[in-house]
């Protein structure tokens, strides 16, 4: 509505976004000898941004990409966009000006929506989109994101363990909602079976509080490929392959460390040990500094039967700028008197020499020799059957706390008592009828 000449103001009633734009006030009169009007400065009429996002909560799957759509209407155009993100870690502001493309993408004037790349559980929270132009800032309603799924990682995919030792296969699990089961399975050849966690002497772990699997006293049959599995009400997930290799090598450890810029042509370490010998530990370490060249180093140790070799350490150090030719270190064979072995087998406790050859005895002779010990063992292992719980419990009624059992018992007692009382009452009535005539005669007399 345009006012009169004395009040040239322009009033816009029930203004909408359609009324935004540039306005000019132009006038003319009869004195000015021109056809065109005289106009004032441009007047910009606009509004603050209107920010629209999805209202329903977003259910996002773990380790997938998710986009929070944001549409903005404004006049004049917006000058900046930012996202207010509130999670368990706290509150942060993200805009396209920030160098955070490894996690988020978008939040710009041309693309205000927010892309979450490889969402994880830390992205659960509240998200608000805010836009700004020359008339001010406006924010959207809150968008809630809830992450669901299972995060399942293993510390290592390859384990090597010595026969007879224990090993722990580590597995870390996080779930939204909380995980409800943890399983371990083993694949050997073409077959796969689930680990029997009821065998507590062999296995430990695989619980909601302890996800890893511990194998006690590893044997060669434990060699194979293992999988860690987890599940919740949303999904089930299995880990990558975990290879377990069982070896019998218990003593030899070889470590070679070489610094950058060095050249080492060849290094060989060999240990030979004959049967019935004991060699606790042999360690060979070679360290070379930068700028050095060591063509070849060979270390050989030989040990004869019946000898004992304590811990042996060989260390070679070379300074920068030096050249070392081939070096050979050899320990000649030595012979020492073997220690007397103390046999703890049952034969020694029977008075028969620990190393006595029993192959020349017959079965009857051996039984005769072992008779005293067998009798002693039989006496120690025998028990009185009358003291066994099974024998005692045969003569004791077990108490039953169930209401149904108690009700049946009470009903049985009432029935038995009623039968007995019925018989007694009938007999009493018969006695009364029998005694009535006799009582009448006595009264007459």
C-alpha positions in Angstrom: 0.0 0.0 0.0 1.4 3.3 -1.1 0.7 6.3 1.2 -0.5 9.8 0.0 1.8 12.4 -1.4 2.2 14.0 2.1 3.1 10.5 3.5 5.0 8.6 0.8 5.9 5.6 3.1 5.3 2.1 1.7 3.6 -0.4 4.1 3.6 -4.1 3.3 1.0 -6.1 5.2 1.4 -9.8 6.0 4.9 -9.8 4.4 6.2 -13.1 3.1 9.4 -14.2 1.6 8.0 -13.3 -1.8 8.1 -9.6 -0.8 11.9 -9.7 -0.4 13.9 -7.7 -2.9 15.3 -4.2 -3.7 12.9 -1.2 -3.3 13.3 2.4 -4.5 11.2 5.5 -3.8 10.8 7.6 -6.9 9.1 11.1 -7.2 8.4 13.8 -9.8 6.5 17.1 -10.1 5.3 19.5 -12.8 8.3 21.9 -12.3 10.9 19.5 -13.4 11.1 19.6 -17.2 12.0 15.9 -17.5 10.0 12.8 -18.2 11.8 10.5 -15.8 11.3 10.4 -12.0 13.9 11.1 -9.4 14.6 8.0 -7.2 16.3 7.5 -3.9 18.7 4.8 -2.8 18.0 1.1 -3.1 16.3 -0.3 0.0 17.0 -4.0 0.6 14.1 -6.0 2.1 15.0 -9.5 3.2 14.9 -12.0 6.0 17.1 -14.2 8.2 17.8 -17.7 6.9 15.2 -20.4 7.3 17.0 -23.7 8.2 15.2 -27.0 7.7 16.4 -30.5 8.7 14.9 -33.9 9.1 12.9 -34.2 12.4 13.0 -37.9 12.9 16.0 -39.4 14.8 18.5 -41.0 12.5 19.6 -44.6 13.0 23.1 -45.0 11.6 25.0 -48.2 11.1 28.6 -48.5 12.4 31.4 -47.8 9.9 29.1 -46.5 7.1 28.6 -43.1 5.6 25.7 -41.0 6.6 24.3 -37.6 5.5 22.3 -35.2 7.5 20.3 -33.2 4.9 20.0 -29.4 5.6 18.1 -27.0 3.3 18.4 -23.2 3.7 16.2 -20.5 2.3 17.3 -16.9 2.7 17.4 -13.4 1.1 20.0 -12.2 0.6 22.0 -15.4 0.2 23.7 -16.9 3.2 27.4 -16.0 4.0 28.3 -19.0 6.3 27.1 -22.4 7.5 28.2 -24.3 10.6 27.2 -27.4 12.5 27.0 -27.6 16.3 27.8 -31.2 17.3 27.3 -32.5 20.8 28.5 -36.1 21.6 29.9 -38.0 24.6 33.2 -36.3 24.0 31.7 -32.8 24.3 30.5 -30.0 22.0 32.3 -28.8 18.9 31.6 -26.5 15.9 32.3 -27.7 12.4 32.3 -25.5 9.2 33.7 -26.0 5.8 36.6 -23.6 6.7 38.0 -26.2 9.1 40.5 -28.8 7.9 38.5 -31.8 9.1 37.8 -33.6 5.9 39.0 -36.9 7.4 35.8 -37.1 9.5 33.2 -34.6 8.1 32.4 -33.1 4.7 30.0 -30.4 3.6 28.8 -27.6 5.8 29.4 -25.0 3.1 27.4 -22.2 1.5 26.8 -24.3 -1.6 26.4 -27.6 0.2 25.1 -27.0 3.8 24.3 -30.7 4.5 26.7 -32.6 6.7 28.4 -35.9 5.6 29.8 -38.2 8.3 32.5 -40.4 6.8 32.8 -43.9 8.4 30.6 -43.1 11.4 31.5 -44.8 14.7 30.0 -44.9 18.2 31.5 -41.6 19.1 29.2 -39.9 16.6 26.1 -40.6 18.6 24.7 -37.3 19.7 22.8 -34.0 18.8 23.4 -32.1 15.6 22.2 -28.5 14.8 22.7 -26.6 11.5 23.2 -22.9 11.7 23.2 -20.4 8.8 23.9 -16.7 8.7 23.3 -13.7 6.3 23.4 -9.9 6.8 20.1 -10.1 8.7 21.5 -12.5 11.3 21.7 -16.2 12.3 19.1 -18.9 12.4 19.4 -22.5 13.6 17.6 -25.7 12.8 15.8 -28.0 15.1 17.9 -30.7 16.8 18.8 -33.9 14.8 19.5 -36.9 17.0 21.8 -39.7 15.7 22.0 -43.1 17.3 24.8 -45.4 16.1 24.1 -49.2 16.1 26.4 -52.1 15.3 29.5 -53.9 16.6 33.1 -52.8 16.6 35.3 -56.0 16.6 39.1 -55.7 16.4 42.0 -58.1 17.1 45.4 -57.1 18.5 47.2 -59.4 16.2 46.4 -61.8 13.3 49.4 -64.2 13.8 50.6 -65.9 17.0 53.5 -68.3 17.5 53.6 -70.2 20.8 55.9 -72.9 22.1 54.4 -76.4 22.8 53.1 -76.6 26.4 52.9 -72.9 27.0 49.8 -70.7 27.4 48.6 -68.2 24.8 46.0 -65.4 24.8 44.3 -64.4 21.5 43.2 -60.8 22.1 39.9 -59.5 20.8 38.3 -56.1 21.6 34.6 -55.7 21.2 32.2 -52.7 21.6 28.6 -52.8 20.7 25.5 -50.5 20.5 23.3 -51.8 22.0 25.5 -53.8 24.4 26.7 -57.2 23.1 24.8 -60.2 24.3 27.2 -63.0 23.3 30.9 -63.7 22.6 32.0 -66.8 20.7 35.3 -68.3 19.5 35.6 -70.8 16.7 38.5 -72.7 15.2 39.1 -73.8 11.6 41.4 -76.6 10.8 41.6 -77.9 7.3 38.1 -77.7 5.7 36.2 -78.1 9.0 35.2 -75.4 11.5 33.9 -75.9 15.0 33.1 -73.7 18.0 35.4 -73.7 21.0 33.9 -75.6 23.9 34.3 -73.0 26.7 32.9 -75.5 29.2 36.3 -77.1 29.2 37.7 -74.8 31.9 41.0 -76.7 32.2 41.8 -75.9 28.5 40.1 -72.6 27.8 39.3 -69.3 29.5 37.6 -66.1 28.4 35.0 -65.6 25.7 32.6 -63.8 28.1 30.9 -60.5 28.0 33.5 -59.0 30.4 36.6 -60.9 29.0 36.4 -61.1 25.2 39.8 -62.6 24.6 40.5 -66.4 24.4 43.2 -68.0 26.6 44.4 -71.5 25.7 46.3 -73.4 28.4 49.0 -75.9 27.8 49.0 -75.6 24.0 49.5 -78.8 22.0 50.0 -79.3 18.3 46.3 -80.0 17.8 45.6 -76.4 18.8 47.5 -75.2 15.6 45.0 -73.6 13.2 42.9 -70.5 12.3 40.7 -68.9 15.0 37.7 -66.4 14.7 36.3 -64.1 17.4 32.6 -63.5 17.1 30.1 -61.2 18.8 26.4 -60.4 18.6 23.7 -58.1 19.9 20.1 -57.4 19.1 21.1 -55.5 16.0 23.6 -57.8 14.2 26.3 -60.5 14.5 29.9 -59.9 13.4 33.0 -62.1 13.0 36.6 -61.0 13.2 39.3 -61.6 10.5 41.4 -64.7 10.6 43.8 -65.2 13.6 46.5 -67.8 12.8 48.0 -69.8 15.7 51.2 -71.7 15.0 52.6 -74.2 17.6 56.3 -74.8 17.6 58.7 -77.0 19.6 61.6 -74.5 19.5 62.1 -73.3 23.1 65.6 -71.9 23.5 67.1 -70.2 20.5 66.5 -66.5 20.0 68.2 -64.5 17.3 67.9 -60.7 16.9 69.5 -58.6 14.2 69.3 -54.7 14.4 70.7 -52.6 11.6 70.6 -48.8 11.3 69.6 -46.9 8.2 72.2 -46.4 5.4 74.1 -49.6 6.2 74.8 -52.7 4.1 75.1 -56.2 5.6 75.7 -58.9 2.9 75.1 -62.0 5.0 74.7 -63.1 8.6 74.4 -66.7 9.6 73.9 -68.1 13.1 73.9 -71.9 13.6 73.5 -73.9 16.8 74.0 -77.8 16.9 73.1 -79.7 20.0 73.3 -83.5 20.4 70.7 -85.7 22.3 70.6 -85.8 26.1 72.2 -82.3 26.4 70.9 -79.2 28.2 71.5 -75.7 26.8 69.5 -73.1 28.6 69.6 -70.1 26.3 71.7 -68.9 23.3 71.3 -65.3 22.1 73.1 -63.8 19.2 72.9 -60.0 18.6 74.6 -58.0 15.8 74.5 -54.2 15.7 76.0 -52.1 12.9 76.2 -48.3 12.7 75.4 -46.1 9.7 77.8 -46.0 6.7 79.4 -49.4 7.5 79.8 -52.5 5.4 80.0 -56.0 6.8 80.3 -58.7 4.1 79.7 -61.8 6.1 79.6 -63.0 9.8 79.2 -66.7 10.8 78.8 -68.0 14.3 78.8 -71.7 15.0 78.4 -73.6 18.3 78.8 -77.4 18.6 78.1 -79.4 21.7 78.7 -83.1 22.3 76.4 -85.7 24.0 76.1 -85.6 27.8 77.3 -82.0 28.1 75.7 -78.9 29.6 76.2 -75.4 28.2 75.3 -72.4 30.2 74.0 -69.2 28.7 76.1 -67.9 25.8 76.0 -64.4 24.3 77.8 -63.2 21.2 77.9 -59.5 20.4 79.4 -57.7 17.5 79.7 -53.9 17.2 81.2 -52.0 14.3 81.9 -48.2 14.1 80.9 -45.9 11.3 83.1 -45.7 8.2 84.7 -49.1 8.8 84.8 -52.2 6.7 84.9 -55.7 8.3 86.0 -58.7 6.4 84.5 -62.2 6.9 84.7 -63.4 10.5 84.2 -67.0 11.7 83.7 -67.9 15.4 83.8 -71.5 16.3 83.5 -73.2 19.7 85.4 -76.6 19.6 83.7 -79.7 21.0 83.9 -80.2 24.7 83.2 -83.2 26.8 82.2 -83.2 30.5 80.8 -85.8 32.8 77.0 -85.7 32.6 75.2 -85.1 35.9 73.5 -88.1 37.5 69.8 -88.0 36.6 67.5 -88.5 39.6 64.6 -90.6 38.3 61.3 -90.0 40.1 59.4 -92.9 38.4 57.4 -95.3 40.5 60.0 -98.0 40.2 62.4 -96.1 42.4 59.8 -95.9 45.2 59.4 -99.6 45.0 63.1 -100.3 45.9 63.8 -101.4 42.3 66.7 -99.4 40.8 65.6 -96.4 38.7 67.7 -97.6 35.8 67.2 -101.3 36.4 66.3 -103.3 33.3 62.9 -104.9 33.9 62.6 -106.5 30.5 63.9 -109.8 31.8 61.1 -110.3 34.3 57.9 -112.1 33.6 54.5 -110.7 34.3 54.0 -112.9 37.3 57.4 -111.9 38.8 56.6 -108.3 38.3 53.2 -108.7 40.0 54.9 -110.5 42.9 57.5 -107.6 43.2 54.7 -105.0 43.1 52.3 -106.9 45.4 53.1 -105.0 48.6 52.8 -101.6 47.0 49.6 -102.6 45.1 48.1 -103.8 48.4 49.0 -100.5 50.1 47.5 -98.5 47.3 44.3 -100.6 47.3 44.0 -100.0 51.1 44.5 -96.3 50.7 41.9 -96.0 47.9 39.2 -98.2 49.5 36.3 -96.5 51.2 33.5 -97.6 53.5 30.3 -97.9 51.4 28.1 -97.3 54.5 29.6 -93.8 54.8 28.9 -92.8 51.2 26.4 -90.0 50.6 24.6 -92.2 48.1 24.0 -94.9 50.7 22.9 -92.4 53.4 20.5 -90.6 51.0 18.7 -93.8 50.2 17.2 -93.7 53.8 16.4 -90.0 53.8 13.4 -88.4 52.2 14.3 -85.3 50.2 12.4 -82.1 51.1 10.3 -80.7 48.3 9.5 -76.9 48.7 7.2 -76.8 45.7 3.6 -75.7 46.6 2.1 -78.2 44.2 3.9 -81.1 46.0 2.9 -79.8 49.4 -0.8 -79.5 48.3 -0.8 -83.1 47.0 0.7 -84.3 50.2 -1.9 -82.5 52.3 -4.7 -83.8 50.2 -3.3 -87.3 50.6 -3.2 -87.0 54.4 -6.8 -85.7 54.5 -7.9 -88.6 52.3 -6.2 -91.2 54.5 -7.5 -89.6 57.8 -11.0 -89.4 56.3 -11.1 -93.1 55.4 -9.9 -94.1 58.8 -12.3 -91.8 60.6 -15.1 -93.1 58.4 -14.4 -96.7 59.4 -14.2 -95.7 63.1 -17.4 -93.8 63.0 -19.3 -96.6 61.4 -17.9 -99.1 64.0 -19.0 -96.7 66.8 -22.5 -96.5 65.4 -22.7 -100.3 65.3 -21.5 -100.5 68.9 -24.1 -97.9 70.0 -26.9 -99.8 68.2 -25.7 -103.1 69.8 -25.6 -101.6 73.3 -29.0 -99.9 73.3 -31.2 -103.0 74.0 -29.0 -104.1 76.8 -29.1 -100.6 78.4 -33.0 -100.6 78.2 -33.2 -104.0 80.0 -31.0 -102.8 82.8 -33.2 -99.8 83.3 -36.3 -101.9 83.5 -34.8 -104.2 86.0 
